[in-house]
Amino acid sequence: MSGRSGTAVAVAQLRCPADDAEERITTTVGAIEGAKDAGADLVVLPELAAAGYRLHDVHLQASSERGDGSGPVLGAWRAVARRRSIAVVGGFAESVPGGLANSAVVIDGSGAVVTVYRKMHLFGAEQKVFRPGDTGLSVLDVGGLRLGVLICYDLRFPETVRILALQGAELIAVPTAWIPGFDRAPRTDDGIGQVDGAVVQANLSQVYLACADQFGCEGDTRFLGRSLVVDPYGEIVAGPLPEGSAGLVSALVDPTEAERARYRGPGISPRLNRRTDVYGDLLGYTGQGSESVEP
């Protein structure tokens, strides 16, 4: 896509059945291929896309993979990323010492595993089968962008987005498995609560968010879809996709737009106006430097 300004980022809304490993490979690899065909430089896949969102320890152990990308699903992602020169962020059940982690892998356009992020805030029954994430919050250069990664429920904690933004993230990729039922009805039933949360977080921290959800059902769990990309002003620039179907949408992520969004008018700069002299010590982080942070 010559002449464009920015990096094309796609979010893929998929059904990733826990009982069919071959379909998960076919579906996710097809989404990566489709994203590249649509001109994307980076694609975000849903939470636990490689394993399926079935919170049963026996299933998760059987479908887990190592973070080095040597397993069957991550290996397939690496191969297509290398062949098509596209970066991939996607969720998987990671085999870690002492158990499992709900993780997201970042693969660059050469097919190399750049990093693995482990979900910090485990949601509901996830606490019974996964260990809390221990990788902290860090930003890295991928596909021409300063990239941060969160997973689903992490987005409910304003500190996570703010810490990544203060470290210079231009885009935060968020593999999700959004479900109804933990906000007051009827808002969550149609996914508005999740969309609203992404919009508010992007606007408050002046950063792009790319959220990729599953769709359909896994047992009694119903996924809400609504995959989308939000810009640093809190404007939805791609999606949200409907609840009941697969889809792929993309948007240009422009670092200069992320920089511009930090200044909203004379004397109005949400970052420069922060009173870190008052609350910096309370939060434990003032935004200085670019080190990885573990709140």
N, C-alpha and C positions, 0 to 999 in steps of 0.2 A: 504494500500500500504506500507507494512513493508519494512524497509531498505532504504526508500527514504530520500532525504534531502530536507526539505522545506515543504510548505503547498500547496496543490493542489487547484488552483483557476480556476473556470470556468466562461466564459462569455456566456450568452444565447441570441441569436438573435431571436426575436419573432415578430409576428404580434399580436397587442393588440387592437382589434377593439373597438372603442368608443361606438358603438351601441349594444354591446353584453357583459353584465357584467358576465354572466355565462361562456362564452368562455374565457374571460380574466382570470377568476379563474382557469378554466381547463388548459389553456395554460401555465400560470405561475407556477402553482403547478406541472404540468407535467415536466416543465423545471427544477424545483428544484429536483424533483425525478430523472430525467435523469442525472443531474449533480452528484448527490450522487452515482447513479449506475456506473458512469464513474470514481468514486474515488475521487471526489472533496470534499474539506473541507469547501469551501466557493463558492457561486455563485453570480454573478452580473446580475441583470435583467435591462431592458431598462428604460429610462426616462418615467415617467407617465405610467408605465406598468399596474398599478392597475386601472387607469382611462381611458386610451386611450388618444392619443395626439390630442384632439379636443379643440381648444382654444375658447370655447364658455362658457360664465359664467354660463348659466343655466345648461348645461351638466356637467360642472366641479363641480358646487354646488351639483348636484344630485349624482355624483360619488365620491365626496370627503370623506375622512375618518379622524378620529382623530389620532394624533401621538402616542397615547397609544397602538395602534394595536388592538383595539376592534372592528373595522369594518369588513365587510365580506371578503374583499380580504386580507388585512393584517392579519386578524385572520386566514385565510387559510394558509398563508405563515408561521405564527407562529406555527401552528399545525404540518405542514409537517417538519419544521425545528426541532421541538422537537422530532417528531417521528423518523426522519432519522439522527438526530444529525449533522446538517449542518448549517452553517451561511449563511445569505441571506442579500444582499443589493439590494434594488429595489425602483423604483420611484413611487410616488403617488401624488394626489392632496390632500393637507392637509387643513383641516378646522382649521383656526386660528382666534383669535379675530380680527374682522374687515374685514375679507375676506378669501382669499385662498393663499397658498404658494405652489410653485413647489418644492416638497420635496423628499428626499430619506430616507428610514428607514434602520437601521442596526439591524438585528435580530441575536442573537447568537445561538449556537447549542442546547441550552436549550429551545429555543422558546421565550426568553425574548427580549423585545425591549431595545437595548443598548443605542441608540441615534437616533435622527432625524436631518438630515442636510437640510437646506432650501437654495435653489439656490440663490446665491448672484447676479449673472449677468443675467438679464432676456433678452431674445432674441426676438427682433421684437415685434410681437403682444402679446407675453407673458406679456409685460408690461401693457397691458390693463386689464388683468384678474388676475394677481398674484401680491402679495406684495413682494418687494425685501427681500431676505433672511436676517435674523437677528441672526442666530445662530453662526456666526463667523466661524473660521477654527480651528479645533482641531483634535488631534490624540488619538486613543484609542486602547486598546488591544482586538483583536477579533480573535478567531481561531488560536492562536499562532503567530499572526502578529501584528505589529504596523500599524494600518489602518487609512487612511484619506479618505474622500469622497468629490467629486465634482460632478456637474451635467453639462454635455454637454458644453454650451457656456462658463462656468467657465474656461474650459481648454484653452480658447483663451487668458487668462490673465496670463502671466508668474508668477506674484506674488503669485497666488493661489497655484500652485504646489511647488514653492520654499518655501513658508511659511510652508506648511505641511511637506516638506522634512527636513527643518531645525528643526522642532519639533520632528523629528525621525521617520517619516512615512517610512515604507518599501514598502508598497503597497498603491496606491490610486485607489479606485474603482470609476468608472465614468459611471453611467447610462446616455445614450445619446439618442437623436432623431435627428441624423445628416441629414441635407437636403442640396440640391444644391442651388446655386444661389447667394451667397453673396461673393464669391471669383471670380476672373477672370476666365472665361471659357477657355479651357474645363476641367481644373484640378479638380474642385469641382464636375463636373458632374459624375465622376467615383469614387469619394470618396478619391482621392489621397491627396487632401488638408487636410482632417481630419486625415488621417493616418500619413501624414508627421508631422502634429502638435503634435500628440501623441508621435511619435518617437523622435522629437526634445526635447519636454518637459521632457521625461523620461531620455534622455541622459544628458541634462543640469543639472538636479537636482538629478541624480543618484537614481532613484526610479522606482519601477515597476508601470505600469499603466494597468488597466483592464477596457476596454471600451465595453459596451454592448449596441447595437443599436436595434431599431425596423427595420422592413423591410416592403415593400409593400407601400400602399397609405392610407391616411386618408383624404377623400375629395380631395382637390387639392394639398395636401402635400405629397411629395414622399420622402421616407426615403432611405438613401444610404447604409444601412448595414455596412459592413466592420468592424464588431466587432473583437476585437483583444486583445492580451496581449503583452506588450512591456517590455523588461528587462531594468535594470539600465544603460546599455551601449547603449540603443537605438536600440537594436536588436528585431525584431518581433519574439516572441517565440510561438505564437499561432494565427491562422488566417492570414490575415483578411478574414472573411467570405464573400461570394459573396453578391451582393446587393439584389437579388430577392428571397431569400429563408430563411427558419428557419435553425438554426444550433446551435451547442454547441461545443466549443473548450476549452481546459484547458491547464494549464502549471503549473510547480512547481515554487513557489515563495520562494526563499532561502534568508533569512536575511543576511547570511554571504556573499552572492554574492552582495547584496546591499551595504554592508560595504566595500567589496573589490573594488567596482566600484568607490568609492570616491578617489582612488589613482591610477593615470594613468601612473606613472613613477616617476623617481627621480625629486623632486621639482615640481611635477605636481599633485596638489590636488585642484580640483575646489572649495572645501569648505574652506580649510585652506588658500588658496590664495586670498580669498575674501577681498577686501579693505573696510571693514566696517568703518574704521576710516574716509574714504572719503564720502561714500554714505550711511552709516547706518542711519544717522539722516534723510536723504532725504526719505528713504523708511519707516522710522518709526519703524523698527524692525531689530535687529541685529542677531537674531537666538539664543539668550541666554534664557535658561529655556524651560519649556514645557507647558506654559500657553496657553489657547485658545486666538486666536488673531483675532481682527476685524479690518482690514485695514480701 
